[in-house]
Amino acid sequence: MSIDTDVLIAGAGMSGLGFAVQLVRKFGTQSFELIEKADDVGGTWNINSYPGCGCDVPSHFYSYSFALNPHWSRKYSMQSEIQAYFRSVADRYNIIPHIRFHSTVETATWEEESSTWLISIKDTRTGAMQQRRSRVFISAVGALSVPKECEIPGAEDFKGHIFHSSRWDHSFKWADKDVVVLERSISSSPSFIQGNGCSATQFVPILTTGPSPVHHLTQFARQAHFLAARIDFAYSSSFKSLMRYMPLAMRLYRAKLYADMERDFAGFDITTGASIREGLKQENRAYVEQMAPERYVEALVPRTTIGCKRKVLDTGYLACLHSKNMKLVADDPVVGIEEEGVVTEAGRKVKADAIVLATGFATHQMLFPMEIRGREGVSLNDHWEKESAGAPSAYFGTCVPSFPNFFILMGPNTVTGHLSVIYTVECQINFALRLIAPILRSSRPSLLSSLLPSSSTVAVTAQAARYDSDWLQSRLTKLVWSSGCRTWALHPETGQNIMMYPDPQYMFWLRSLWVRWGDFEYGAVGKEKKVQRGQDMMKKVGMVGGLTAVAAAVAMMLAEGNATLRTVVSDIAAKTSVVASSLGIQAMDLLRTS
């Protein structure tokens, strides 16, 4: 049966692009495709373009470890610079020709007979459908890709502009207009997603105190966020030169930024982190009292446990609350929308030319709206319904049993409350690449690959996935997200934490290096499969890796006296050393699991 591509990736945002680049860097393959619904790479940084949109992670750490950028303009970069960075990485590794823009993955079905994924793709401009067949399927759609719909009655009657902050309507000119910002409706449904505090605190200052301010802005926000000062500054040309030309300078700077953020994890432990959280709580209140109008202080100081939500870096939000054209309403929620504006619970009407929804994303609808079916035609949602009462779960946030050759980036329980998502995704990418190496080898026959174990399928065992899930949930009960606070990380029906990872991120990184090969099964094409435990396969990998390294060393010694031969052998040795290094690492994994 004809294979269209070895790897098909849904999404060309930060995670999908990173996976594609690593395929090129690690395997030298060009047999991959990316399906992207937008018109460019970058994912959320391409789609989100609201005023003031920026990142709350320092630029030098919010970047790929394999594509460091000495040219960042400031500590915390804005949306346009971040999107340009991702585009530059795509251009550098020639990824763009592999991307199908304005397209979405509608369905993906595992076919056991051929050990391939049959994927239906829709062109969003024409509606045309096409099918592609791949050995490996990667979901890189992210958790913040589907905006939360407006749940307030009457939205369809509003005559002005109404839009989600992540889909900013640039045709709306806000100067001298009346604007209403909704961070949360009155809905008591447990499925309601909390407002996106970060986006509102970024665009509200621009609208109220920027060069073309609104006539009046009313913000309805029923839940406070932990606000902290953002120490931002532009990098000097001297600093940029140091980053560019001084060996290891960027690596050391990244390491410092990582250490500064990683230490915050200690505060998440309910018991041992209590004193840390209390100190941060007092610090937060002091900052709010210093920066905000006195009448708003109580509304701006959270009553939930600090750490339940990611802290929000203040980009001038508290200062803009002093403006006469700005009003914060925290005790009278909106219950309806009319033609000319909104109606509050107390019956007050607020006129609006535009309503901006900063209501977050449908994070509980993971991988929505794709329909993914694994072995025996079981859908991913049905699998989760059977295994965990509908709560999404995945081994290492990446693999699901009965869904061979399928990997989720930014999957369940991969979010951190303190670090960069790029760090997490890179760990997942490296983890997945280790697992699919035998599959990619089987698709490209060579002398070296003939000596190495190859396979057509890899899947995590159900037992290993359940053990991993049980460990996660048990560990999470000891952290702040289980302290009784309401957080978007909890599944609305089960109360299970489906978002957060319960360990420091260096532990997540170590897990990506030391794969538990016994938790996986490899198989051959067709129904009569020869299933092989991952650790058995790695024994062969370790042996061939050692022989490869020895052979390269012997060849170099034999060519010592012949300059021409030595040049040829050096080139071969350079290539085989990469293989030997990879195999050596996998062999070390074996020592831990056998």
Secondary structure, 3 states (H helix, E strand, C coil): CCCCEEEEEECCCHHHHHHHHHHHHHHCCCCEEEECCCCCCCCHHHHCCCCCCECCCCCCCCCCCCCCCCCCCECCCEHHHHHHHHHHHHHHCCCHHHEECCEEEEEEEEECCCCEEEEEEEECCCCCEEEEEEEEEEECCCCCCCECCCCCCCHHHCCCEEEEHHHCCCCCCCCCCEEEEECCCCCCCCCCCCCCHHHHHHHHHHHHHCCCCCCEEEEECCCCCCEEECCCCECCHHHHHHHHHCCCHHHHHHHHHHHHHHHHHHHHECCCCHHHHHHHHHHHHHHHHHHCCHHHHHHHCCCCCCCCCCCEEECCHHHHCCCCCEEEECCCCEEEECCCEEEECCCCEEECCEEEECCCECCCCCCCCCEEECHHHCEHHHHHHHHHCCCCCCECCCECCCCCCEEECCCCCCECCCCCHHHHHHHHHHHHHHHHHHHHHHHCCCHHHHHCCCCCEEEECHHHHHHHHHHHHHHHCCEHHHCCCCCCCECCCCCCECCECCCCHHHHHHHHHCCCHHHEEEECCCCCCCCEEHHHHHHHHHHHHHHHHHHHHHHHHHCCCCHHHHHHHHHHHHHHHHHHHHHHHHHHHHHHHC
